Amino acid sequence: MFARRLKVEVVSDGERRPCPLEWLDSFAMRRFTGDAAFDDTLPRAEGVLEAGFRVNRERLAAEMSGWLTKKKGAGRPVEIHISEAETPQP
């Protein structure tokens, strides 16, 4: 459905792990930024987000980090790293 597949990871104690699907769903459903670009995101699996070309990875990571720090951080910052994931060829 979307043109890009993004790999979303939570960085904790120097280690990266896939961002939980529940967290991706919560962020995607929140639509708190008022930025239509974030409407072009769709959580697909743990650590996987599909997105349109209007979505800026760095800005999305910053917005997700800030929101998840408030909602899931338990007093600690939540660092998010987003990269382009390899998409399987048909």
ABEGO torsion letter per residue (X at the ends): XBABBBBBBBBBGGBBBBBBAAAAAAAAAAGAAGBAAAAABBBABBGBBBBBAABBAAAAAAAAAAAAAAAAAGGBBBBBBBBBBBBBBX
